[in-house]
Amino acid sequence: MDPLCRILNAMFPKVQINQQDPNMLTYSTNHLFFIDDLKIFALKEDVVIKMMEAVDGFFKIVDLEMNLEKLASNVKSLSCCETLEGIKGYRYLGVLEDGGSNVLKNKVMDSILGNVRKRITMLS
């Protein structure tokens, strides 16, 4: 998927990501991509929409499909995605995060606990 990364880097502005530790370097990017999980960064909603259009166009060219069950955004106007439970947040690598990339620990833990209970019930 390196070609998709190149497209996103060439076409769209990057967001500066500051570290809390002043000794660490800051860096700029507009996306993170790990195996089949893509996380897009932009300061404006219209840029997110254009980035999603570019991703969709790339997927059509290479004959890939997005997993709509895993697709979420904090931009309500994206027709391909739904906003997670009204929260300004998303999942990346299976972890629910808010708009500031903070892990929503209570929701994640509640989800894990619910899944554990379901599995225990199925075993009994």
PyMOL commands that set and color helices and strands:
alter all, ss='L'
color gray80, all
select helices_A, chain A and resi 2-11+45-61+84-86+105-123
alter helices_A, ss='H'
color red, helices_A
select strands_A, chain A and resi 15-17+27-29+31-34+37-40+72-73+82-83+89-92+95-98
alter strands_A, ss='S'
color yellow, strands_A
deselect
rebuild
show_as cartoon
